[in-house]
């Protein structure tokens, strides 16, 4: 089974990366042999830069 996990953040509680990790862990626990592609997403608001940096690499400079 192949599963794509691509969540946005849960505003005010979990980042997209945290949601992604939790869902991926649940899928792996339920279906240990599943191939899981986990990619945090963002809609241009909160967490967008973090998702971009995670996908493309790099460092945020303030």
PQR file of N, CA, C, O and H, with PARSE charges and radii, in Angstrom:
ATOM      1  N   UNK A   1       0.840  -1.166   0.000 -0.4000 1.5000
ATOM      2  CA  UNK A   1       0.000   0.000   0.000 -0.0000 2.0000
ATOM      3  C   UNK A   1       0.894   1.241   0.000  0.5500 1.7000
ATOM      4  O   UNK A   1       1.899   1.289   0.710 -0.5500 1.4000
ATOM      5  N   UNK A   2       0.526   2.234  -0.794 -0.4000 1.5000
ATOM      6  CA  UNK A   2       1.234   3.511  -0.823 -0.0000 2.0000
ATOM      7  C   UNK A   2       0.326   4.587  -0.240  0.5500 1.7000
ATOM      8  O   UNK A   2      -0.851   4.680  -0.590 -0.5500 1.4000
ATOM      9  H   UNK A   2      -0.290   2.195  -1.371  0.4000 1.0000
ATOM     10  N   UNK A   3       0.885   5.394   0.650 -0.4000 1.5000
ATOM     11  CA  UNK A   3       0.106   6.439   1.319 -0.0000 2.0000
ATOM     12  C   UNK A   3       0.855   7.756   1.218  0.5500 1.7000
ATOM     13  O   UNK A   3       2.053   7.823   1.492 -0.5500 1.4000
ATOM     14  H   UNK A   3       1.840   5.318   0.934  0.4000 1.0000
ATOM     15  N   UNK A   4       0.144   8.799   0.824 -0.4000 1.5000
ATOM     16  CA  UNK A   4       0.706  10.144   0.816 -0.0000 2.0000
ATOM     17  C   UNK A   4       0.096  10.913   1.980  0.5500 1.7000
ATOM     18  O   UNK A   4      -1.125  10.992   2.114 -0.5500 1.4000
ATOM     19  H   UNK A   4      -0.829   8.745   0.601  0.4000 1.0000
ATOM     20  N   UNK A   5       0.953  11.477   2.817 -0.4000 1.5000
ATOM     21  CA  UNK A   5       0.515  12.305   3.939 -0.0000 2.0000
ATOM     22  C   UNK A   5       0.983  13.721   3.633  0.5500 1.7000
ATOM     23  O   UNK A   5       2.186  13.973   3.572 -0.5500 1.4000
ATOM     24  H   UNK A   5       1.945  11.414   2.708  0.4000 1.0000
ATOM     25  N   UNK A   6       0.041  14.657   3.438 -0.4000 1.5000
ATOM     26  CA  UNK A   6       0.389  16.023   3.064 -0.0000 2.0000
ATOM     27  C   UNK A   6      -0.512  17.021   3.804  0.5500 1.7000
ATOM     28  O   UNK A   6      -1.362  17.663   3.187 -0.5500 1.4000
ATOM     29  H   UNK A   6      -0.936  14.452   3.487  0.4000 1.0000
ATOM     30  N   UNK A   7      -0.327  17.152   5.116 -0.4000 1.5000
ATOM     31  CA  UNK A   7      -1.197  18.029   5.902 -0.0000 2.0000
ATOM     32  C   UNK A   7      -0.662  19.462   6.013  0.5500 1.7000
ATOM     33  O   UNK A   7       0.535  19.708   5.858 -0.5500 1.4000
ATOM     34  H   UNK A   7       0.363  16.631   5.617  0.4000 1.0000
ATOM     35  N   UNK A   8      -1.561  20.383   6.279 -0.4000 1.5000
ATOM     36  CA  UNK A   8      -1.217  21.737   6.683 -0.0000 2.0000
ATOM     37  C   UNK A   8      -1.179  21.724   8.221  0.5500 1.7000
ATOM     38  O   UNK A   8      -1.481  20.704   8.841 -0.5500 1.4000
ATOM     39  H   UNK A   8      -2.533  20.184   6.404  0.4000 1.0000
ATOM     40  N   UNK A   9      -0.816  22.835   8.817 -0.4000 1.5000
ATOM     41  CA  UNK A   9      -0.752  22.906  10.274 -0.0000 2.0000
ATOM     42  C   UNK A   9      -2.150  22.902  10.881  0.5500 1.7000
ATOM     43  O   UNK A   9      -3.137  23.174  10.197 -0.5500 1.4000
ATOM     44  H   UNK A   9      -0.571  23.664   8.313  0.4000 1.0000
ATOM     45  N   UNK A  10      -2.221  22.594  12.157 -0.4000 1.5000
ATOM     46  CA  UNK A  10      -3.443  22.760  12.938 -0.0000 2.0000
ATOM     47  C   UNK A  10      -3.207  24.040  13.721  0.5500 1.7000
ATOM     48  O   UNK A  10      -2.615  24.025  14.801 -0.5500 1.4000
ATOM     49  H   UNK A  10      -1.420  22.373  12.713  0.4000 1.0000
ATOM     50  N   UNK A  11      -3.671  25.129  13.172 -0.4000 1.5000
ATOM     51  CA  UNK A  11      -3.352  26.463  13.674 -0.0000 2.0000
ATOM     52  C   UNK A  11      -3.475  26.550  15.198  0.5500 1.7000
ATOM     53  O   UNK A  11      -4.496  26.194  15.787 -0.5500 1.4000
ATOM     54  H   UNK A  11      -4.152  25.141  12.296  0.4000 1.0000
ATOM     55  N   UNK A  12      -2.407  27.030  15.800 -0.4000 1.5000
ATOM     56  CA  UNK A  12      -2.408  27.233  17.243 -0.0000 2.0000
ATOM     57  C   UNK A  12      -2.070  26.001  18.059  0.5500 1.7000
ATOM     58  O   UNK A  12      -1.945  26.088  19.280 -0.5500 1.4000
ATOM     59  H   UNK A  12      -1.578  27.319  15.322  0.4000 1.0000
ATOM     60  N   UNK A  13      -1.917  24.845  17.406 -0.4000 1.5000
ATOM     61  CA  UNK A  13      -1.616  23.651  18.197 -0.0000 2.0000
ATOM     62  C   UNK A  13      -0.461  22.823  17.640  0.5500 1.7000
ATOM     63  O   UNK A  13       0.447  22.463  18.389 -0.5500 1.4000
ATOM     64  H   UNK A  13      -2.019  24.774  16.414  0.4000 1.0000
ATOM     65  N   UNK A  14      -0.473  22.512  16.350 -0.4000 1.5000
ATOM     66  CA  UNK A  14       0.577  21.677  15.765 -0.0000 2.0000
ATOM     67  C   UNK A  14       1.049  22.273  14.436  0.5500 1.7000
ATOM     68  O   UNK A  14       0.251  22.778  13.646 -0.5500 1.4000
ATOM     69  H   UNK A  14      -1.210  22.804  15.741  0.4000 1.0000
ATOM     70  N   UNK A  15       2.354  22.201  14.210 -0.4000 1.5000
ATOM     71  CA  UNK A  15       2.893  22.622  12.916 -0.0000 2.0000
ATOM     72  C   UNK A  15       2.575  21.544  11.881  0.5500 1.7000
ATOM     73  O   UNK A  15       2.191  20.427  12.227 -0.5500 1.4000
ATOM     74  H   UNK A  15       3.002  21.791  14.851  0.4000 1.0000
ATOM     75  N   UNK A  16       2.740  21.896  10.610 -0.4000 1.5000
ATOM     76  CA  UNK A  16       2.506  20.918   9.542 -0.0000 2.0000
ATOM     77  C   UNK A  16       3.439  19.715   9.703  0.5500 1.7000
ATOM     78  O   UNK A  16       3.030  18.576   9.477 -0.5500 1.4000
ATOM     79  H   UNK A  16       3.052  22.804  10.328  0.4000 1.0000
ATOM     80  N   UNK A  17       4.688  19.969  10.093 -0.4000 1.5000
ATOM     81  CA  UNK A  17       5.648  18.873  10.282 -0.0000 2.0000
ATOM     82  C   UNK A  17       5.214  17.958  11.426  0.5500 1.7000
ATOM     83  O   UNK A  17       5.368  16.740  11.340 -0.5500 1.4000
ATOM     84  H   UNK A  17       5.019  20.894  10.277  0.4000 1.0000
ATOM     85  N   UNK A  18       4.673  18.541  12.497 -0.4000 1.5000
ATOM     86  CA  UNK A  18       4.213  17.723  13.632 -0.0000 2.0000
ATOM     87  C   UNK A  18       2.988  16.892  13.254  0.5500 1.7000
ATOM     88  O   UNK A  18       2.887  15.725  13.632 -0.5500 1.4000
ATOM     89  H   UNK A  18       4.548  19.530  12.567  0.4000 1.0000
ATOM     90  N   UNK A  19       2.063  17.489  12.515 -0.4000 1.5000
ATOM     91  CA  UNK A  19       0.888  16.737  12.046 -0.0000 2.0000
ATOM     92  C   UNK A  19       1.335  15.604  11.130  0.5500 1.7000
ATOM     93  O   UNK A  19       0.858  14.474  11.234 -0.5500 1.4000
ATOM     94  H   UNK A  19       2.145  18.437  12.208  0.4000 1.0000
ATOM     95  N   UNK A  20       2.252  15.928  10.240 -0.4000 1.5000
ATOM     96  CA  UNK A  20       2.772  14.947   9.292 -0.0000 2.0000
ATOM     97  C   UNK A  20       3.388  13.754  10.028  0.5500 1.7000
ATOM     98  O   UNK A  20       3.115  12.601   9.695 -0.5500 1.4000
ATOM     99  H   UNK A  20       2.639  16.846  10.156  0.4000 1.0000
ATOM    100  N   UNK A  21       4.213  14.042  11.022 -0.4000 1.5000
ATOM    101  CA  UNK A  21       4.870  12.974  11.781 -0.0000 2.0000
ATOM    102  C   UNK A  21       3.853  12.115  12.527  0.5500 1.7000
ATOM    103  O   UNK A  21       3.992  10.893  12.573 -0.5500 1.4000
ATOM    104  H   UNK A  21       4.435  14.978  11.293  0.4000 1.0000
ATOM    105  N   UNK A  22       2.836  12.743  13.110 -0.4000 1.5000
ATOM    106  CA  UNK A  22       1.821  11.992  13.859 -0.0000 2.0000
ATOM    107  C   UNK A  22       1.004  11.088  12.936  0.5500 1.7000
ATOM    108  O   UNK A  22       0.761   9.926  13.261 -0.5500 1.4000
ATOM    109  H   UNK A  22       2.724  13.736  13.072  0.4000 1.0000
ATOM    110  N   UNK A  23       0.586  11.614  11.798 -0.4000 1.5000
ATOM    111  CA  UNK A  23      -0.205  10.808  10.859 -0.0000 2.0000
ATOM    112  C   UNK A  23       0.648   9.686  10.281  0.5500 1.7000
ATOM    113  O   UNK A  23       0.187   8.553  10.147 -0.5500 1.4000
ATOM    114  H   UNK A  23       0.783  12.558  11.534  0.4000 1.0000
ATOM    115  N   UNK A  24       1.886  10.006   9.940 -0.4000 1.5000
ATOM    116  CA  UNK A  24       2.782   8.970   9.413 -0.0000 2.0000
ATOM    117  C   UNK A  24       2.977   7.850  10.428  0.5500 1.7000
ATOM    118  O   UNK A  24       2.953   6.673  10.067 -0.5500 1.4000
ATOM    119  H   UNK A  24       2.260  10.927  10.048  0.4000 1.0000
ATOM    120  N   UNK A  25       3.170   8.206  11.688 -0.4000 1.5000
ATOM    121  CA  UNK A  25       3.343   7.190  12.736 -0.0000 2.0000
ATOM    122  C   UNK A  25       2.098   6.317  12.855  0.5500 1.7000
ATOM    123  O   UNK A  25       2.206   5.103  13.029 -0.5500 1.4000
ATOM    124  H   UNK A  25       3.189   9.162  11.982  0.4000 1.0000
ATOM    125  N   UNK A  26       0.920   6.927  12.761 -0.4000 1.5000
ATOM    126  CA  UNK A  26      -0.324   6.157  12.824 -0.0000 2.0000
ATOM    127  C   UNK A  26      -0.472   5.202  11.656  0.5500 1.7000
ATOM    128  O   UNK A  26      -0.885   4.056  11.832 -0.5500 1.4000
ATOM    129  H   UNK A  26       0.833   7.913  12.619  0.4000 1.0000
ATOM    130  N   UNK A  27      -0.134   5.672  10.458 -0.4000 1.5000
ATOM    131  CA  UNK A  27      -0.209   4.805   9.273 -0.0000 2.0000
ATOM    132  C   UNK A  27       0.764   3.639   9.422  0.5500 1.7000
ATOM    133  O   UNK A  27       0.411   2.488   9.164 -0.5500 1.4000
ATOM    134  H   UNK A  27       0.201   6.603  10.315  0.4000 1.0000
ATOM    135  N   UNK A  28       1.984   3.944   9.837 -0.4000 1.5000
ATOM    136  CA  UNK A  28       2.991   2.870   9.982 -0.0000 2.0000
ATOM    137  C   UNK A  28       2.599   1.854  11.063  0.5500 1.7000
ATOM    138  O   UNK A  28       2.897   0.665  10.944 -0.5500 1.4000
ATOM    139  H   UNK A  28       2.271   4.879  10.046  0.4000 1.0000
ATOM    140  N   UNK A  29       1.933   2.331  12.106 -0.4000 1.5000
ATOM    141  CA  UNK A  29       1.484   1.422  13.158 -0.0000 2.0000
ATOM    142  C   UNK A  29       0.349   0.528  12.641  0.5500 1.7000
ATOM    143  O   UNK A  29       0.295  -0.661  12.955 -0.5500 1.4000
ATOM    144  H   UNK A  29       1.691   3.296  12.203  0.4000 1.0000
ATOM    145  N   UNK A  30      -0.550   1.111  11.850 -0.4000 1.5000
ATOM    146  CA  UNK A  30      -1.696   0.356  11.328 -0.0000 2.0000
ATOM    147  C   UNK A  30      -1.321  -0.556  10.170  0.5500 1.7000
ATOM    148  O   UNK A  30      -1.851  -1.659  10.042 -0.5500 1.4000
ATOM    149  H   UNK A  30      -0.506   2.077  11.595  0.4000 1.0000
ATOM    150  N   UNK A  31      -0.398  -0.086   9.321 -0.4000 1.5000
ATOM    151  CA  UNK A  31      -0.001  -0.837   8.129 -0.0000 2.0000
ATOM    152  C   UNK A  31       1.528  -0.802   8.038  0.5500 1.7000
ATOM    153  O   UNK A  31       2.082  -0.006   7.280 -0.5500 1.4000
ATOM    154  H   UNK A  31       0.032   0.811   9.425  0.4000 1.0000
ATOM    155  N   UNK A  32       2.207  -1.651   8.799 -0.4000 1.5000
ATOM    156  CA  UNK A  32       3.667  -1.593   8.887 -0.0000 2.0000
ATOM    157  C   UNK A  32       4.410  -1.679   7.555  0.5500 1.7000
ATOM    158  O   UNK A  32       5.506  -1.134   7.428 -0.5500 1.4000
ATOM    159  H   UNK A  32       1.757  -2.298   9.415  0.4000 1.0000
ATOM    160  N   UNK A  33       3.841  -2.343   6.577 -0.4000 1.5000
ATOM    161  CA  UNK A  33       4.540  -2.500   5.296 -0.0000 2.0000
ATOM    162  C   UNK A  33       4.210  -1.400   4.288  0.5500 1.7000
ATOM    163  O   UNK A  33       4.661  -1.454   3.144 -0.5500 1.4000
ATOM    164  H   UNK A  33       2.951  -2.786   6.679  0.4000 1.0000
ATOM    165  N   UNK A  34       3.436  -0.416   4.700 -0.4000 1.5000
ATOM    166  CA  UNK A  34       3.050   0.666   3.789 -0.0000 2.0000
ATOM    167  C   UNK A  34       4.256   1.516   3.397  0.5500 1.7000
ATOM    168  O   UNK A  34       5.167   1.735   4.195 -0.5500 1.4000
ATOM    169  H   UNK A  34       3.070  -0.372   5.629  0.4000 1.0000
ATOM    170  N   UNK A  35       4.242   1.987   2.158 -0.4000 1.5000
ATOM    171  CA  UNK A  35       5.227   2.975   1.703 -0.0000 2.0000
ATOM    172  C   UNK A  35       4.591   4.336   1.965  0.5500 1.7000
ATOM    173  O   UNK A  35       3.548   4.659   1.396 -0.5500 1.4000
ATOM    174  H   UNK A  35       3.502   1.810   1.510  0.4000 1.0000
ATOM    175  N   UNK A  36       5.218   5.130   2.824 -0.4000 1.5000
ATOM    176  CA  UNK A  36       4.631   6.411   3.216 -0.0000 2.0000
ATOM    177  C   UNK A  36       5.487   7.559   2.697  0.5500 1.7000
ATOM    178  O   UNK A  36       6.684   7.628   2.976 -0.5500 1.4000
ATOM    179  H   UNK A  36       6.065   4.868   3.287  0.4000 1.0000
ATOM    180  N   UNK A  37       4.865   8.453   1.946 -0.4000 1.5000
ATOM    181  CA  UNK A  37       5.508   9.695   1.518 -0.0000 2.0000
ATOM    182  C   UNK A  37       4.892  10.800   2.370  0.5500 1.7000
ATOM    183  O   UNK A  37       3.707  11.104   2.228 -0.5500 1.4000
ATOM    184  H   UNK A  37       3.893   8.396   1.720  0.4000 1.0000
ATOM    185  N   UNK A  38       5.682  11.399   3.248 -0.4000 1.5000
ATOM    186  CA  UNK A  38       5.180  12.414   4.168 -0.0000 2.0000
ATOM    187  C   UNK A  38       5.776  13.772   3.804  0.5500 1.7000
ATOM    188  O   UNK A  38       6.991  13.964   3.857 -0.5500 1.4000
ATOM    189  H   UNK A  38       6.644  11.152   3.363  0.4000 1.0000
ATOM    190  N   UNK A  39       4.900  14.712   3.432 -0.4000 1.5000
ATOM    191  CA  UNK A  39       5.342  16.035   2.991 -0.0000 2.0000
ATOM    192  C   UNK A  39       4.465  17.104   3.647  0.5500 1.7000
ATOM    193  O   UNK A  39       3.301  17.255   3.277 -0.5500 1.4000
ATOM    194  H   UNK A  39       3.913  14.556   3.389  0.4000 1.0000
ATOM    195  N   UNK A  40       5.007  17.844   4.612 -0.4000 1.5000
ATOM    196  CA  UNK A  40       4.220  18.933   5.211 -0.0000 2.0000
ATOM    197  C   UNK A  40       3.895  19.994   4.157  0.5500 1.7000
ATOM    198  O   UNK A  40       4.725  20.297   3.299 -0.5500 1.4000
ATOM    199  H   UNK A  40       5.953  17.721   4.913  0.4000 1.0000
ATOM    200  N   UNK A  41       2.702  20.547   4.224 -0.4000 1.5000
ATOM    201  CA  UNK A  41       2.259  21.551   3.251 -0.0000 2.0000
ATOM    202  C   UNK A  41       1.878  22.837   3.979  0.5500 1.7000
ATOM    203  O   UNK A  41       1.749  22.858   5.203 -0.5500 1.4000
ATOM    204  H   UNK A  41       2.028  20.301   4.920  0.4000 1.0000
ATOM    205  N   UNK A  42       1.702  23.905   3.209 -0.4000 1.5000
ATOM    206  CA  UNK A  42       1.243  25.183   3.760 -0.0000 2.0000
ATOM    207  C   UNK A  42       0.472  25.927   2.678  0.5500 1.7000
ATOM    208  O   UNK A  42       0.681  25.700   1.486 -0.5500 1.4000
ATOM    209  H   UNK A  42       1.807  23.888   2.215  0.4000 1.0000
ATOM    210  N   UNK A  43      -0.415  26.811   3.101 -0.4000 1.5000
ATOM    211  CA  UNK A  43      -1.265  27.541   2.156 -0.0000 2.0000
ATOM    212  C   UNK A  43      -0.831  28.987   1.948  0.5500 1.7000
ATOM    213  O   UNK A  43      -1.596  29.802   1.432 -0.5500 1.4000
ATOM    214  H   UNK A  43      -0.584  26.995   4.069  0.4000 1.0000
ATOM    215  N   UNK A  44       0.389  29.300   2.348 -0.4000 1.5000
ATOM    216  CA  UNK A  44       0.878  30.662   2.189 -0.0000 2.0000
ATOM    217  C   UNK A  44       0.845  31.458   3.473  0.5500 1.7000
ATOM    218  O   UNK A  44       1.339  32.585   3.519 -0.5500 1.4000
ATOM    219  H   UNK A  44       1.010  28.638   2.768  0.4000 1.0000
ATOM    220  N   UNK A  45       0.272  30.891   4.511 -0.4000 1.5000
ATOM    221  CA  UNK A  45       0.193  31.572   5.802 -0.0000 2.0000
ATOM    222  C   UNK A  45       1.233  31.029   6.768  0.5500 1.7000
ATOM    223  O   UNK A  45       2.388  30.796   6.409 -0.5500 1.4000
ATOM    224  H   UNK A  45      -0.130  29.976   4.474  0.4000 1.0000
ATOM    225  N   UNK A  46       0.796  30.837   7.979 -0.4000 1.5000
ATOM    226  CA  UNK A  46       1.656  30.348   9.056 -0.0000 2.0000
ATOM    227  C   UNK A  46       2.351  29.043   8.666  0.5500 1.7000
ATOM    228  O   UNK A  46       1.699  28.098   8.222 -0.5500 1.4000
ATOM    229  H   UNK A  46      -0.141  31.026   8.270  0.4000 1.0000
ATOM    230  N   UNK A  47       3.669  28.992   8.830 -0.4000 1.5000
ATOM    231  CA  UNK A  47       4.426  27.781   8.563 -0.0000 2.0000
ATOM    232  C   UNK A  47       4.911  27.603   7.138  0.5500 1.7000
ATOM    233  O   UNK A  47       5.583  26.616   6.838 -0.5500 1.4000
ATOM    234  H   UNK A  47       4.199  29.760   9.191  0.4000 1.0000
ATOM    235  N   UNK A  48       4.586  28.537   6.248 -0.4000 1.5000
ATOM    236  CA  UNK A  48       4.974  28.389   4.841 -0.0000 2.0000
ATOM    237  C   UNK A  48       6.489  28.343   4.667  0.5500 1.7000
ATOM    238  O   UNK A  48       7.008  27.493   3.942 -0.5500 1.4000
ATOM    239  H   UNK A  48       4.040  29.338   6.492  0.4000 1.0000
ATOM    240  N   UNK A  49       7.191  29.247   5.324 -0.4000 1.5000
ATOM    241  CA  UNK A  49       8.644  29.266   5.193 -0.0000 2.0000
ATOM    242  C   UNK A  49       9.259  27.970   5.712  0.5500 1.7000
ATOM    243  O   UNK A  49      10.179  27.433   5.095 -0.5500 1.4000
ATOM    244  H   UNK A  49       6.770  29.937   5.913  0.4000 1.0000
ATOM    245  N   UNK A  50       8.763  27.464   6.835 -0.4000 1.5000
ATOM    246  CA  UNK A  50       9.284  26.204   7.382 -0.0000 2.0000
ATOM    247  C   UNK A  50       9.093  25.050   6.396  0.5500 1.7000
ATOM    248  O   UNK A  50       9.997  24.234   6.213 -0.5500 1.4000
ATOM    249  H   UNK A  50       8.015  27.900   7.336  0.4000 1.0000
ATOM    250  N   UNK A  51       7.924  24.981   5.763 -0.4000 1.5000
ATOM    251  CA  UNK A  51       7.662  23.921   4.788 -0.0000 2.0000
ATOM    252  C   UNK A  51       8.578  24.053   3.574  0.5500 1.7000
ATOM    253  O   UNK A  51       9.112  23.062   3.075 -0.5500 1.4000
ATOM    254  H   UNK A  51       7.190  25.644   5.911  0.4000 1.0000
ATOM    255  N   UNK A  52       8.751  25.285   3.108 -0.4000 1.5000
ATOM    256  CA  UNK A  52       9.616  25.524   1.957 -0.0000 2.0000
ATOM    257  C   UNK A  52      11.052  25.119   2.275  0.5500 1.7000
ATOM    258  O   UNK A  52      11.692  24.432   1.480 -0.5500 1.4000
ATOM    259  H   UNK A  52       8.318  26.089   3.514  0.4000 1.0000
ATOM    260  N   UNK A  53      11.559  25.539   3.429 -0.4000 1.5000
ATOM    261  CA  UNK A  53      12.932  25.207   3.803 -0.0000 2.0000
ATOM    262  C   UNK A  53      13.117  23.707   3.982  0.5500 1.7000
ATOM    263  O   UNK A  53      14.164  23.162   3.634 -0.5500 1.4000
ATOM    264  H   UNK A  53      11.039  26.097   4.075  0.4000 1.0000
ATOM    265  N   UNK A  54      12.114  23.049   4.518 -0.4000 1.5000
ATOM    266  CA  UNK A  54      12.204  21.599   4.696 -0.0000 2.0000
ATOM    267  C   UNK A  54      12.267  20.884   3.348  0.5500 1.7000
ATOM    268  O   UNK A  54      13.014  19.920   3.179 -0.5500 1.4000
ATOM    269  H   UNK A  54      11.263  23.492   4.800  0.4000 1.0000
ATOM    270  N   UNK A  55      11.476  21.369   2.394 -0.4000 1.5000
ATOM    271  CA  UNK A  55      11.417  20.731   1.078 -0.0000 2.0000
ATOM    272  C   UNK A  55      12.651  21.023   0.224  0.5500 1.7000
ATOM    273  O   UNK A  55      13.139  20.147  -0.490 -0.5500 1.4000
ATOM    274  H   UNK A  55      10.870  22.152   2.531  0.4000 1.0000
ATOM    275  N   UNK A  56      13.149  22.252   0.300 -0.4000 1.5000
ATOM    276  CA  UNK A  56      14.223  22.676  -0.591 -0.0000 2.0000
ATOM    277  C   UNK A  56      15.573  22.821   0.100  0.5500 1.7000
ATOM    278  O   UNK A  56      16.598  22.968  -0.566 -0.5500 1.4000
ATOM    279  H   UNK A  56      12.752  22.964   0.880  0.4000 1.0000
ATOM    280  N   UNK A  57      15.582  22.781   1.418 -0.4000 1.5000
ATOM    281  CA  UNK A  57      16.823  22.984   2.157 -0.0000 2.0000
ATOM    282  C   UNK A  57      17.120  24.461   2.317  0.5500 1.7000
ATOM    283  O   UNK A  57      16.522  25.304   1.649 -0.5500 1.4000
ATOM    284  H   UNK A  57      14.749  22.661   1.959  0.4000 1.0000
ATOM    285  N   UNK A  58      18.031  24.761   3.192 -0.4000 1.5000
ATOM    286  CA  UNK A  58      18.405  26.149   3.409 -0.0000 2.0000
ATOM    287  C   UNK A  58      18.183  26.564   4.839  0.5500 1.7000
ATOM    288  O   UNK A  58      17.733  25.782   5.676 -0.5500 1.4000
ATOM    289  H   UNK A  58      18.517  24.076   3.735  0.4000 1.0000
ATOM    290  N   UNK A  59      18.510  27.812   5.101 -0.4000 1.5000
ATOM    291  CA  UNK A  59      18.375  28.371   6.439 -0.0000 2.0000
ATOM    292  C   UNK A  59      17.612  29.683   6.357  0.5500 1.7000
ATOM    293  O   UNK A  59      17.772  30.442   5.401 -0.5500 1.4000
ATOM    294  H   UNK A  59      18.876  28.448   4.421  0.4000 1.0000
ATOM    295  N   UNK A  60      16.791  29.945   7.349 -0.4000 1.5000
ATOM    296  CA  UNK A  60      16.097  31.225   7.432 -0.0000 2.0000
ATOM    297  C   UNK A  60      17.066  32.249   8.019  0.5500 1.7000
ATOM    298  O   UNK A  60      17.748  31.980   9.008 -0.5500 1.4000
ATOM    299  H   UNK A  60      16.661  29.328   8.125  0.4000 1.0000
ATOM    300  N   UNK A  61      17.114  33.405   7.407 -0.4000 1.5000
ATOM    301  CA  UNK A  61      17.979  34.485   7.883 -0.0000 2.0000
ATOM    302  C   UNK A  61      17.095  35.667   8.237  0.5500 1.7000
ATOM    303  O   UNK A  61      16.293  36.117   7.420 -0.5500 1.4000
ATOM    304  H   UNK A  61      16.560  33.623   6.604  0.4000 1.0000
ATOM    305  N   UNK A  62      17.241  36.166   9.451 -0.4000 1.5000
ATOM    306  CA  UNK A  62      16.440  37.320   9.880 -0.0000 2.0000
ATOM    307  C   UNK A  62      17.259  38.573   9.848  0.5500 1.7000
ATOM    308  O   UNK A  62      16.756  39.648  10.176 -0.5500 1.4000
ATOM    309  H   UNK A  62      17.893  35.801  10.115  0.4000 1.0000
TER
END
